């Protein structure tokens, strides 16, 4: 299977590539553009990127799997990221993760991001969210939440569900 991006996206990507002395130097920017449009980096998008930049697919795969900002699967409308580094772990992030997984019907022991069957929520552990003094911390999409208790985490999920029912963002 071969992916061909829409003409406007390919023009945007060509403009990105033209800013670099060597096309391969634009690989991260190309991946960001593809993910912004499609929501994740599919195997077809990865191979297309390699062809476009004259790279081997493994060269692009290494980047997609190394950098945590790149997703290899679609994510839910609301992306819950829980910090699992030491400060947050000691402050209860693992209990918070297990509690939210239970509320959302997901497996707290599963590795990597998990998405609810309705596509509403994706939950995952991430490394440091850079707010160690306010542990445990969690992000919901781009909003950082500090000192998140079990009760506050439930309220955040409830706000998201309410927002989704009424067609707005929390």
C-alpha positions in Angstrom: 0.0 0.0 0.0 1.3 3.4 -0.8 0.4 6.7 0.8 0.1 9.9 -1.2 -0.6 13.0 0.8 -3.0 15.6 -0.4 -1.5 18.2 -2.8 -1.7 21.0 -0.2 0.2 18.9 2.4 2.8 17.8 -0.1 3.3 21.5 -1.0 3.7 22.3 2.7 6.2 19.5 3.1 8.2 20.6 0.0 8.4 24.1 1.5 9.7 22.6 4.7 12.3 20.6 2.9 13.5 23.6 0.9 14.6 25.3 4.2 17.3 22.7 4.8 20.6 22.2 3.0 20.1 18.4 2.8 16.6 16.9 2.5 17.2 14.4 5.2 17.7 17.2 7.7 13.9 17.9 7.4 12.8 14.5 8.5 11.5 15.6 12.0 9.6 18.5 10.5 8.1 16.2 7.8 7.0 13.7 10.4 5.4 16.5 12.5 3.5 17.8 9.4 2.2 14.3 8.6 1.2 13.6 12.2 -0.6 17.0 12.5 -2.6 16.2 9.4 -3.3 12.5 10.0 -3.1 12.2 13.8 -0.3 9.6 13.8 2.5 8.2 11.7 1.3 5.1 9.8 3.7 2.6 8.3 2.7 4.0 4.9 3.5 7.6 6.0 6.8 6.4 7.3 7.7 4.7 4.0 6.5 7.8 2.0 8.7 10.0 4.2 11.8 7.8 3.5 11.2 7.9 -0.2 10.6 11.6 -0.2 13.8 12.3 1.7 16.0 9.7 0.0 16.3 7.7 3.2 15.9 4.0 4.1 12.7 3.3 6.0 14.7 2.2 9.1 16.2 5.7 9.3 12.7 7.2 9.7 11.5 4.3 11.9 14.3 4.9 14.4 13.1 8.5 14.8 9.4 7.6 15.1 10.2 5.0 17.8 12.7 7.1 19.7 10.8 10.3 20.1 7.8 10.0 22.3 5.9 12.9 20.6 5.3 10.7 17.5 2.4 8.4 17.7 2.1 5.1 15.7 -1.6 4.7 16.3 -4.5 7.0 16.3 -5.2 8.6 19.7 -8.4 9.5 21.5 -10.0 12.9 21.4 -8.7 13.4 24.9 -5.1 12.3 25.5 -4.3 11.8 29.2 -0.6 11.7 29.9 0.5 10.8 33.4 4.1 11.4 34.5 5.8 8.3 35.9 9.2 9.6 36.9 10.3 9.4 40.5 8.7 12.5 42.0 5.3 11.7 40.5 5.6 8.0 41.2 6.2 8.7 44.9 3.3 11.1 44.9 0.9 8.5 43.5 1.0 8.6 39.7 0.8 4.8 39.5 -2.3 4.7 41.6 -3.7 7.5 39.5 -3.0 5.6 36.3 -4.7 2.4 37.7 -7.7 4.4 38.9 -8.2 6.1 35.6 -7.8 2.9 33.7 -10.4 1.4 35.8 -12.8 4.3 35.3 -12.2 4.1 31.5 -12.4 0.3 31.2 -8.7 -0.1 30.3 -6.0 -2.5 31.5 -3.8 -0.7 34.1 -1.0 -3.4 33.5 -0.9 -2.9 29.7 2.3 -1.3 28.3 2.1 1.8 26.1 -0.8 4.0 25.2 -4.3 2.6 25.4 -7.4 4.1 23.7 -11.0 3.5 24.8 -13.1 1.5 22.2 -15.2 4.7 21.5 -12.0 6.6 20.6 -12.7 9.2 23.3 -9.7 8.7 25.6 -6.1 7.7 25.3 -4.1 7.2 28.5 -0.4 6.7 28.8 2.5 7.0 31.1 5.1 9.5 29.9 8.4 10.6 31.2 8.8 13.9 33.1 6.3 16.6 32.4 8.6 19.2 34.1 6.5 20.0 37.1 8.1 17.8 39.7 7.3 20.3 42.5 3.6 19.8 41.9 3.5 16.0 41.7 1.6 14.0 40.6 1.1 15.8 37.3 -1.0 14.9 34.3 -1.8 16.5 31.0 -5.1 16.3 29.2 -4.3 17.3 25.6 -2.3 20.4 26.1 -3.5 21.4 29.6 -1.2 20.6 32.5 -2.8 19.6 35.8 -0.8 19.7 39.0 -1.2 17.9 42.3 -3.8 15.6 40.7 -5.8 13.6 43.3 -8.0 10.7 42.3 -11.0 12.9 42.8 -9.5 15.6 40.5 -8.6 13.1 37.9 -12.2 11.8 37.8 -13.4 15.4 37.5 -11.1 16.0 34.5 -12.5 12.9 32.8 -16.0 13.9 33.6 -15.4 17.4 32.2 -14.1 15.9 29.0 -17.1 13.6 28.7 -19.4 16.6 29.2 -17.5 18.6 26.7 -17.8 15.9 24.1 -21.5 15.5 24.6 -22.0 19.3 24.1 -19.4 19.6 21.3 -16.8 21.8 22.9 -13.4 21.4 24.4 -13.0 21.5 28.3 
